[in-house]
Amino acid sequence: MKCTVCKQPAVVRLPSHHARFCAEHFDVFFMRRVEKAIKRYKLLKKGERVLVAVSGGKDSLVVTDVLHRLGYDVCGLHIDLGISANQFSAESLEVCREFFSKRNIPLEVYNLKEKFGKTIEDVGERIGRFCSTCGMTKRYVMNAVAHQKKVDALATGHNLDDLSAALFANLLRWEMRYLSKGTPHLPAEGNFCRKIKPLVLLFENEIHFYAKLHNIRVVTASCPHSKKAKFKRYKELLNSIEQKSPGTKRFFYEKYSQIAHIFKAENEAKISLRPCSICNMPTSTEICAFCKTWKI
């Protein structure tokens, strides 16, 4: 197997691109895909300050590494959820601190136990909806910290596999609210910061290989609650289609991104936001879900 560019021995094969790359030209390919996403979806301008939400997994650390290499002013946010099983939160925090320290990039750690006297496990067990509560909590904290720091954008490590699976799930249920927000660029609105997904044009296996190529240590412990997530089944279904028809997921998501404005117009007509009476962040009810969960 030879590199498509230089004909030297290839180390990775990418069926959806009909290409094979050596380590050097894979790195070039990867960086160009991120630059293409930034340009196509107008994610960032040179000199802008970006807060990256990092979990310790490959996606969030890789997007931090790439944006840093591209010259953006990057800082990180890690939310310590307080998940003790598998030493998940402890290892996640250790990995993040090591990564940011090596690159001399600022990292803020937001510890739920220190802030509210309880962990995500305490709240999840009480409510009985762990994954949805965890997701809501992380989204709120990420936005609140980004707003506080007055950064230009909040970046997450969502990749093409994540986004296409979410699109598939939301289309099956016709979730208009989420279909309106599945694009890689959500402009700032009121107290909602601008949100971007620079890895939108890259698959999970490509990100995995980039992390391996650059010796990026990632968390090995798995969240003990992730097996309850329904999201995995949609990924598995799309993966089986992609395996037989390479490029399907990319075509599926890119076509959606061209017509996402239709869903946005439909959603905006139905939802009216107002400030939460406790934290002043936007919500459709008097008290937002975060305050109901963590402050009451």
Secondary structure, DSSP 8 states (H G I E B T S, - for coil): -B-TTT-SB-SEEEGGGTEEE-HHHHHHHHHHHHHHHHHHTT---TT-EEEEE--SSHHHHHHHHHHHHTT-EEEEEEEE----GGGHHHHHHHHHHHHHHHHT--EEEEEHHHHHS--HHHHHHHHS-HHHHHHHHHHHHHHHHHHHHT-SEEE----HHHHHHHHHHHHHHT-HHHHTT-SSEE--BTTB--EE-TTTT--HHHHHHHHHHTT-----S--TTGGG-THHHHHHHHHHHHHHSTTHHHHHHHHHHHHHHHHHHHHHTT---EE-TTT--EESSSS-HHHHHHT-
